[in-house]
Amino acid sequence: MAPPIPSSSQLSPPSSSSMVAHLPRAPPTSSLPLSRVWREIQGSNNWENLIDPLSPILQQEITRYGNLLSASYKGFDLNPNSKRYLNCKYGKKSLLKESGIHDPDGYEVTKYIYATPDININPIQNEPNRARWIGYVAVSSDDSVKRLGRRDIVVTFRGTVTNPEWMANLMSSLTPARLDPHNPRPDVKVESGFLSLYTSSESESKFGLESCREQLLSEISRLVNKHKGEDMSITLAGHSMGSSLAHLLAYDIAELGLNKRRGEKDVPVTVFSFAGPRVGNLGFKKRCEELGVKVLRITNVNDPITKLPGFLFNENFRALGGVYELPWSCSCYTHVGVELTLDFFDVQNISCVHDLDTYISLVNRPRSSKSTVAEDNFGSSFFNKTSEMMFPKGQRRALRLRNAATKAAYLIGSVSNHMMYCNIF
């Protein structure tokens, strides 16, 4: 007896939905080794699904770059009686080990970077400005390439320490960056003090150092050429003012095309910004995005430096109803990139809201738990909850701005005292 003929429904192929249901799902990023997912960790997808909740592997990498960055503080010699005053206390081979880096053999420091503030804060002495050690360039060792999945070029920038650097920070005016001589792009504007620190050199000295910019572009070009043919990344880590220099360098590298290699993939350029201020205008932000520059901003909601410059006129005020661009939008400071938000405040130690070590510590604390810094944010939380019950929405916003301004006044006041009483030139 012949077998029964199958019906037409039995002959039709399974639906696409049923096929997808039986396909194996790609494992989540957090369950894969760094060597497999390093491009996502460097921001290839703008850290989608990695921020909230914070991916353990991204958490690990933020901490690692934060620790590498901390060496730029630990190595800086601020003793006026030292032969290495305003330089690094350690040699390139020992810097990471002396700074307590967990895996000092993972990277080799190849160059120290110096910046010259183009500001004379003591015109009576008329002493020429001196270059100050501001960070270093390092490249991952052969042994660590397998673990990282690529050759990683790292540049770190410490934040503001000396008085001329504080003065540079206070030069809050936008100016065209004009870093590409073939296409100056006058619509791309950045804060003038940061740009000055990036591009100024010891011009008054015959044998003075080149600008921070020239030192960096030369070394990065050398390393990219040396390791051509390898998978590679360029990672810039900066804290406070150093974050601004990291932004400028990232834009500069991409605008000049130093990360482009003929016949190979572009080298991704990523900034890990800790407590960074705004750097440029909307034109700067748009151009960075067009060039593929990725920025992850680790911020504290109570850190006033992350709200400067442009405390009032910024990305939140450039559009009417979030739709219509206002005429002055091109003159507003605008943050670049994706934000990872922390929340801590200590009324007994106001400076902790901007401290790099505190930032790194809080990144490693469970996001659901409140920081125990000063029983944390009791004052701020109490203020916010009370204002919600007592004031209409418009007044609550004004009160929050005043609360943030008060914190900024505390921090800026401590800076002013430092500049008045600390003789660090």
C-alpha positions in Angstrom: 0.0 0.0 0.0 1.4 3.4 -1.1 2.2 5.8 1.7 -0.2 8.7 2.2 0.5 11.9 0.2 1.4 14.8 2.6 -0.9 17.7 2.5 0.2 21.1 1.1 0.6 22.5 4.6 3.0 19.7 5.5 5.0 20.4 2.3 5.4 24.2 2.9 8.7 25.3 4.5 8.7 26.4 8.1 8.1 30.0 8.8 11.0 32.4 9.2 10.0 33.0 12.8 10.1 29.3 13.7 13.5 29.0 12.0 14.9 31.9 14.0 13.5 30.5 17.2 15.7 27.4 16.7 18.9 29.2 15.7 21.5 29.5 18.5 21.6 33.0 20.0 24.8 34.9 20.0 26.3 34.9 23.5 26.2 38.2 25.3 29.2 40.4 25.2 29.9 40.0 28.9 30.3 36.2 28.5 33.0 36.5 25.8 36.7 37.2 26.2 38.0 40.7 25.6 39.9 39.5 22.5 36.5 38.7 20.9 34.6 41.9 21.8 37.2 44.6 22.1 35.7 46.6 19.2 32.4 46.8 21.1 34.2 47.8 24.3 36.0 50.5 22.4 32.6 51.9 21.3 32.0 50.5 17.8 28.2 50.4 18.6 28.3 53.4 20.9 28.3 51.1 24.0 24.7 50.0 23.3 23.4 47.6 26.0 26.7 47.9 27.8 26.0 50.9 30.1 22.8 50.1 31.9 23.4 47.6 33.4 27.2 48.1 33.3 28.8 45.3 31.5 31.4 43.5 33.7 34.0 43.5 30.9 33.4 47.3 30.2 33.7 47.9 33.9 37.0 46.0 33.9 38.3 48.1 31.0 37.3 51.4 32.4 39.1 50.5 35.6 42.2 49.4 33.7 42.4 52.7 31.7 41.6 54.6 34.9 44.6 53.0 36.6 46.9 53.6 33.7 45.7 57.2 33.8 46.4 57.5 37.6 50.1 56.9 36.8 50.1 60.4 35.3 49.4 61.8 38.7 51.5 59.5 40.8 54.6 60.1 38.7 54.3 63.9 38.6 57.0 65.7 40.6 55.7 68.8 42.4 58.7 69.3 44.7 60.3 72.7 43.7 63.6 71.5 45.2 63.7 68.4 43.1 65.8 68.1 40.0 62.8 66.6 38.3 60.4 69.4 39.3 57.5 69.5 36.9 58.7 66.3 35.3 58.1 62.6 35.9 59.8 61.2 39.0 60.4 57.8 37.3 62.0 56.5 34.1 59.8 55.1 31.3 60.7 51.5 32.2 59.7 51.9 35.9 56.8 54.3 35.8 53.9 51.8 35.7 55.5 49.5 38.3 56.3 52.4 40.6 52.7 53.7 40.2 51.3 50.4 41.4 49.8 49.2 38.1 48.6 45.7 38.5 50.0 44.4 35.2 53.0 46.7 34.4 54.3 44.3 31.8 51.1 44.7 29.7 52.2 48.0 28.3 55.6 49.6 27.4 55.8 53.4 27.9 57.4 54.8 24.7 57.2 58.5 25.2 56.6 61.2 27.8 54.4 64.1 26.8 54.8 67.7 28.0 52.5 70.7 27.6 53.3 74.4 27.9 50.6 76.7 29.3 50.8 79.9 27.1 50.0 82.0 30.2 52.4 84.1 32.4 50.7 84.3 35.8 53.6 86.3 37.3 54.4 89.2 34.9 56.6 90.9 37.4 59.2 88.1 37.3 58.7 87.7 33.5 59.8 84.1 33.7 59.3 82.1 30.5 56.7 79.4 30.7 58.0 75.9 31.4 56.7 72.8 29.8 55.2 70.4 32.3 54.9 66.6 32.2 51.3 65.9 31.5 51.2 62.2 30.6 52.7 59.4 28.4 52.2 57.2 25.4 52.4 53.5 25.8 51.8 50.5 23.6 50.7 47.0 24.6 53.4 44.4 24.7 53.6 41.3 22.5 52.5 39.1 25.4 49.3 41.2 26.0 48.2 41.4 22.4 46.6 38.0 22.5 44.6 38.8 25.6 43.6 42.2 24.3 42.8 41.0 20.8 44.8 43.8 19.2 47.8 46.1 19.6 46.6 49.0 21.8 48.2 52.4 21.7 47.4 54.3 24.9 47.8 58.0 25.7 47.1 59.3 29.2 46.6 62.9 30.3 46.5 64.0 33.9 44.2 66.8 35.1 44.9 70.3 36.3 47.6 70.6 39.0 49.7 73.8 38.5 48.4 77.4 38.6 49.0 78.2 34.9 46.9 75.1 34.0 44.1 76.4 36.2 44.3 79.8 34.4 44.1 78.0 31.0 41.0 76.3 32.2 39.4 79.6 33.0 39.8 81.0 29.5 36.2 80.1 28.6 35.8 81.3 25.0 35.2 79.4 21.8 37.7 79.6 19.0 38.0 77.7 15.7 40.2 74.7 16.1 41.8 74.9 12.6 43.9 71.8 13.1 43.8 70.6 9.5 45.7 73.1 7.3 44.0 71.8 4.1 40.5 72.3 5.5 40.4 74.7 8.6 36.6 74.2 9.2 35.8 77.5 10.9 32.5 76.1 12.2 34.4 73.5 14.4 35.2 75.5 17.6 36.8 74.5 20.9 37.6 76.2 24.2 40.6 78.5 23.7 42.4 77.6 26.9 42.4 73.9 26.1 43.5 74.6 22.5 46.3 76.8 23.7 47.6 74.1 26.1 47.5 71.6 23.2 49.3 73.7 20.6 51.7 76.0 22.5 55.4 75.2 22.7 58.5 76.6 24.5 59.0 79.1 21.7 61.1 81.4 23.8 63.8 78.8 24.2 66.1 77.8 21.3 66.1 74.2 22.4 62.6 74.2 23.8 60.1 71.4 23.5 57.6 71.1 20.7 54.0 71.6 21.4 52.0 68.8 23.1 50.3 68.3 19.8 53.5 67.9 17.7 54.9 65.4 20.3 51.8 63.3 20.2 51.1 63.2 16.4 54.7 62.3 15.8 54.8 59.4 18.2 51.4 58.0 17.3 52.3 58.1 13.6 55.5 56.2 14.4 53.7 53.5 16.3 50.9 53.1 13.8 53.5 52.6 11.0 55.6 50.3 13.2 52.7 47.9 13.8 51.0 48.1 10.4 49.3 44.9 9.4 48.1 44.2 13.0 44.7 44.8 14.5 45.1 48.0 16.4 43.3 50.5 18.6 44.1 54.0 19.8 42.8 54.7 23.3 43.0 58.1 25.0 42.3 58.4 28.7 42.1 61.8 30.5 40.9 63.2 33.7 39.4 66.7 34.1 41.6 69.1 31.9 43.3 66.0 30.6 40.0 64.8 29.2 39.9 67.9 27.1 43.3 67.2 25.7 42.2 63.6 24.9 39.2 65.0 23.0 41.4 67.4 21.0 43.9 64.6 20.2 41.2 62.2 19.1 39.6 64.8 16.8 43.1 65.7 15.5 44.1 62.1 14.7 40.8 61.4 12.9 40.7 64.8 11.0 44.3 64.3 9.7 43.5 60.6 8.9 46.4 59.2 11.0 44.2 56.3 11.9 43.6 55.3 8.2 45.7 52.6 6.6 45.6 51.7 3.0 44.0 48.4 2.3 43.2 47.8 6.0 40.5 48.7 8.5 40.6 52.2 10.1 42.2 52.1 13.5 39.4 52.9 16.0 40.0 56.0 18.1 38.4 56.0 21.6 38.4 58.4 24.5 37.7 57.3 28.1 36.9 60.6 29.8 36.9 60.9 33.6 35.2 64.0 35.0 35.7 65.9 31.8 34.4 69.3 31.0 32.8 70.3 27.7 35.4 71.0 25.0 33.7 72.4 21.9 30.6 73.5 20.2 28.0 71.6 18.2 30.2 71.8 15.1 33.0 70.0 17.1 30.5 67.3 18.3 29.1 66.7 14.8 32.5 66.5 13.2 33.8 64.0 15.8 30.8 61.8 15.1 31.3 62.1 11.3 34.9 61.0 11.8 34.0 58.0 14.0 35.6 59.3 17.2 34.1 57.4 20.1 33.9 59.0 23.6 32.7 57.4 26.8 32.3 60.1 29.5 32.4 58.8 33.1 30.7 61.6 35.1 29.5 62.3 38.6 26.2 64.2 38.6 27.5 66.3 41.5 30.8 67.2 39.8 30.5 70.9 38.7 33.5 70.5 36.4 31.5 68.3 34.1 29.0 71.1 33.7 31.6 73.6 32.5 32.2 75.5 30.4 28.7 76.5 29.3 27.0 76.1 32.6 23.8 77.7 31.2 24.2 77.9 27.4 24.9 74.3 26.4 23.4 71.4 24.5 20.3 71.6 26.6 19.5 75.1 25.6 20.4 75.2 22.0 17.0 74.0 20.7 13.5 75.2 21.2 11.3 72.3 22.4 14.0 70.0 21.3 13.1 70.6 17.7 14.0 74.1 16.4 17.7 75.1 16.4 18.1 78.5 18.0 20.4 81.1 16.3 23.0 80.9 19.0 23.2 77.1 19.0 26.6 77.2 17.2 28.0 79.2 20.1 26.9 76.7 22.8 29.2 74.3 24.4 28.2 70.7 23.8 29.3 67.4 25.3 30.5 64.7 22.9 29.8 60.9 23.2 28.0 58.6 25.6 27.7 59.2 29.3 28.1 56.7 32.2 26.7 58.4 35.2 27.9 58.1 38.8 26.3 59.8 41.9 28.4 60.7 44.9 28.9 63.8 47.1 30.6 64.5 50.4 29.8 67.8 52.2 32.8 67.1 54.5 35.2 66.7 51.5 33.9 68.6 48.6 36.8 67.9 46.4 36.0 64.2 46.3 33.3 64.9 43.7 36.1 65.4 41.2 38.7 63.0 42.4 40.0 60.3 39.9 40.5 57.6 42.5 37.0 58.1 43.8 35.6 57.8 40.2 37.5 54.6 39.7 36.3 53.2 43.0 32.7 54.1 42.3 32.8 52.4 38.8 33.6 49.2 40.7 30.7 49.5 43.1 27.4 47.8 42.4 25.2 50.3 40.6 22.2 49.6 42.7 24.0 50.5 46.0 24.4 54.1 47.0 27.9 55.4 47.6 28.9 55.6 51.2 30.8 58.8 50.5 29.4 61.0 53.3 26.5 58.7 53.7 26.4 59.6 50.3 24.1 61.9 48.8 21.8 62.3 51.7 21.8 66.0 51.4 21.2 66.0 47.6 18.6 63.3 47.7 16.7 65.0 50.5 16.9 68.3 48.6 15.5 66.8 45.4 12.7 64.8 47.1 11.6 67.8 49.2 11.6 70.2 46.2 9.4 67.7 44.2 6.8 67.9 46.9 6.9 71.6 47.6 7.6 73.3 44.3 6.2 73.3 40.7 8.4 71.9 37.9 9.9 75.3 36.8 10.9 76.3 40.3 12.4 72.8 40.9 14.7 73.2 37.9 15.8 76.6 39.2 16.5 75.2 42.6 18.5 72.3 41.1 20.6 74.8 39.2 21.2 76.8 42.3 22.1 73.7 44.2 24.7 72.7 41.5 26.0 76.3 41.4 26.6 76.2 45.2 28.6 73.0 44.8 30.6 74.6 42.0 31.2 77.7 44.2 32.7 75.4 46.9 35.0 73.7 44.4 36.0 76.8 42.6 36.6 78.5 46.0 39.0 75.7 46.9 40.8 76.2 43.6 41.1 80.0 44.3 42.6 79.3 47.7 45.0 76.8 46.1 46.2 79.5 43.6 46.5 82.2 46.3 48.5 80.2 48.9 50.3 77.5 46.9 53.4 78.7 45.1 53.5 76.1 42.3 54.4 77.9 39.1 
